[in-house]
């Protein structure tokens, strides 16, 4: 299984290493954003990079956010 705990993690060629070997925590929610310990840089499909220096960021996984890739809670059911 790729990236199983018994295998060393592989980075795509050209991908930067984590600063000083720190591990980042990523929390995946079924009906919500992906929470990532910051600061982070996010590379978008078009190759542009956005960054945040916050201690934790919420990344949109539903693509409804007007601030994509940052979550603006658009995933919530509206009455």
Residue, then its C-alpha position, 0 to 999 in steps of 0.5 A: x500500500x503506498x505511503x503505509x507507515x512501513x514505507x518511507x513517504x515518497x515526494x513527487x519530483x520537484x516537490x519541496x520537503x517539509x521545513x526541518x522535517x516537521x510532520x503536519x497534521x491533516x484532519x479530514x471531515x466527511x462533510x466539511x473542510x480539510x483542516x491542516x496545521x499551518x502555516x501552509x502553501x497550497x499549489x492550485x491546479x493552474x500552478x499558482x501558489x497561495x499561502x497562509x501563516x495561520x496556525x490552522x487552515x480549513x481547505x475547501x473540499x466541495x469547491x463551493x467556496x467563494x474563497x477557494x481553496x480556503x473554506x468559507x462554510x459553503x458546504x453547510x446546508x442552508x435553510 
